[in-house]
Amino acid sequence: MTNITSPSLPFLPFSKPTIDEATIAAVGDVLRSGWITSGPKVQAFEAQLSGYFGGRPVRTFNSGTCTMEIALRIAGIGPGDEVITTPVSWVATANVIIEVGATPVFADIDPITRNIDLDKLEAAITPRTKAIIPVYLSGLPVDMDRLYAIARQYNLRVVEDAAQAFGSSWKGQRIGAFGDFVSFSFQANKNITTGEGGALVLNNLEEAKLAEKFRLQGVSRSGVDGIDVDVLGGKYNMSDIMAAIGLGQFANIEAITAHRRALARHYFAQFGSGFEAASGAQLPVADFDNSNWHLFQIILPDQGPDTRATFMRQMAELNVGTGFHYAPIHLFSLYRARGFGEGMFPHAEKIGRLTVTLPMFYAMTLADVERAVAAVNSILIK
Ligand SMILES: *Cc1c(COP(=O)(O)O)cnc(C)c1O
């Protein structure tokens, strides 16, 4: 029997972008064209994304962070307003709330889905609450019907942090094709990438116009040389170089999502029904309809403060890469200084300490999944 956990095999990273030759050639064409900043490729990418999201307006940006900040600004959210989000996300999700001068409020996660617990979200609403930022961790949406019922009931704006959920859906509808603001990231590890970048789905052309101003210094132009600045904007535009990568990636979205779902299914098949009992670890929710399987994350059995570091080191020794997504935001120094601390969100704190991300990317093979599972089993099952 071959030992597929052999350290002599090449290192299997937990994530890796796949850029095909046609995309590389398209980037070369942009570089030779004489127009490399925002131009025809950005317009084409936005038009394709808008078509994908049922004709809703879409604007592109240079990150999936400024998209959320700009959505909050369009919604008029600022000092004195509270915005509720999850403590288990990339820190960007909460940072943008502080960035616009509003107050971040956290609600603990559901330990099964690892997404924000909507009961706790509802309980955290106060008269100052103006918006909610749900996060679809690993690409698994929350209960979208319930989310929007809460938003309607309390008259709240929703900025969906769908950074990880490009290609995900809810009851047959694409994430992004419905709802309020929907923010996507095209950072290098995401299911489709532009190197760095993001897109925001908006509700109408008025919001889209405002988004265009916020992404480029507040400028609006008219006629041959008409120019005005009536809001304070930043410098957040996507370049045609990035958009050319995005167009090449987006052309492959159905295959990317299907392959990730197949890899996830194979993970479950390889771990088998006895894995959780034998290892003490917890597998993710086995959803193959809604999730785009951006990440495949397991929760380790608790063996003290060094549990995850030890596991990650042992996996690396077997030449299998891992990551962790995420350390709880409310325990970072910046947030402790705002009054947050240990014990406030127990599920987030436990999962933030014990979650580990296994390899999952488009170029992975079923044999790579088997290798990752064999490595996990060799460490966790005695
Ligand atoms: C990647 C990510 C972001 C930030 O996206 P950037 O494009 O890196 O700014 C925000 N939230 C979540 C959940 C993410 O995964």
The ligand as an SDF file (V2000), in Angstrom:
LIG
                    3D

 15 15  0  0  0  0  0  0  0  0999 V2000
  -11.7040   37.8300    1.7380 C   0  0  0  0  0  0  0  0  0  0  0  0
  -12.7120   38.3120    2.6980 C   0  0  0  0  0  0  0  0  0  0  0  0
  -12.9310   39.6820    2.9290 C   0  0  0  0  0  0  0  0  0  0  0  0
  -12.0600   40.7800    2.3870 C   0  0  0  0  0  0  0  0  0  0  0  0
  -11.8690   40.7640    1.0330 O   0  0  0  0  0  0  0  0  0  0  0  0
  -10.6080   41.5430    0.4280 P   0  0  0  0  0  0  0  0  0  0  0  0
  -10.8880   41.4700   -1.0390 O   0  0  0  0  0  0  0  0  0  0  0  0
   -9.3810   40.8170    0.8470 O   0  0  0  0  0  0  0  0  0  0  0  0
  -10.6630   42.9320    0.9250 O   0  0  0  0  0  0  0  0  0  0  0  0
  -13.9500   40.0560    3.7720 C   0  0  0  0  0  0  0  0  0  0  0  0
  -14.7180   39.1500    4.3820 N   0  0  0  0  0  0  0  0  0  0  0  0
  -14.5330   37.8330    4.2100 C   0  0  0  0  0  0  0  0  0  0  0  0
  -15.4320   36.8750    4.9050 C   0  0  0  0  0  0  0  0  0  0  0  0
  -13.5110   37.3730    3.3750 C   0  0  0  0  0  0  0  0  0  0  0  0
  -13.3200   36.0570    3.2350 O   0  0  0  0  0  0  0  0  0  0  0  0
  1  2  1  0
  2  3  1  0
  2 14  2  0
  3  4  1  0
  3 10  2  0
  4  5  1  0
  5  6  1  0
  6  7  2  0
  6  8  1  0
  6  9  1  0
 10 11  1  0
 11 12  2  0
 12 13  1  0
 12 14  1  0
 14 15  1  0
M  END
$$$$
